[in-house]
Amino acid sequence: MNLEHPSVENLKVILTELGNDLNIANRGLLDPKDYNLEKYNDIKAMYDMIKLKGNLTALEAQAFLDELRKVRI
């Protein structure tokens, strides 16, 4: 799947993967309707960093969650 192009479908895939990687219990934070496609590149950059990093510490995961909250509508 090519996630380079902003779309609702790609956003949904990225947010689902982020939820899995960050072990987010409250998946309501990751509803694609709460994100603007104008912020897609920011969200994709976070996704790429997490995929590159692999295992995250609790502090790193919290930092990514804080950043996701900042880009929500």
N, C-alpha and C positions, 0 to 999 in steps of 0.2 A: 504494500500500500504506500502511495506517495503522499506524505503529509506536508509537503512543501507549499501546497496551495491552500489558502484559507477557504474553508467551507464549514458548514455546520456539522457535516458528517465527520470531517477530520478533527474538528474541535471536540466532538463527542468521544472519538477514539483516544485523543490525547488526554482528555480529562479522566476517562476511565482508567487509562494506564497510570496516570499520576495518582489516582485514588488507590490503586493496587500497590504501587511502589512506595507511597507514603503511608500505607496502612491507615487510611482515613475511615473512621467508623461512621461518621455522619456524611453520607454521600450527597446530601442536599447542598453542600458547599460546591459540588461539582456539576450542577445542572447547567448544561450548555446555554439555556435561555438566560442565565444570569451573567453571561459574558458577551462582550461586543466583539465582532469579528475584526474590528480595527485593532484590537489588542492581541490578535492571533499570533503575531510574530513574537511578542513578549512571552506568551504562554508556551509557544513552541520552543523558544530558547530555554525556558525552565525545564521543559520536557527533555530536551537534548542534553542538558547538564546532568539531570538525574540519571538518564540512561547511560551516560558516559561514566559517571561516578560509581554507579552500582549501589552498594550498600551505603546507607546514610546513617549518621548518628541521630539521636533524638533531637539534638539542637539544630542540625542541618535540616531535618524534616520539618521542624517547627518554623524555621526561617523560610522554607519554600511555601509552607501554608500561609504565612504572613504575606508573602509576595502575591500569592494567588488571591488573597482577600483584597489586596490593593487594586488588582485589575478587574475585579467584579464590577458590574454596573451598579 
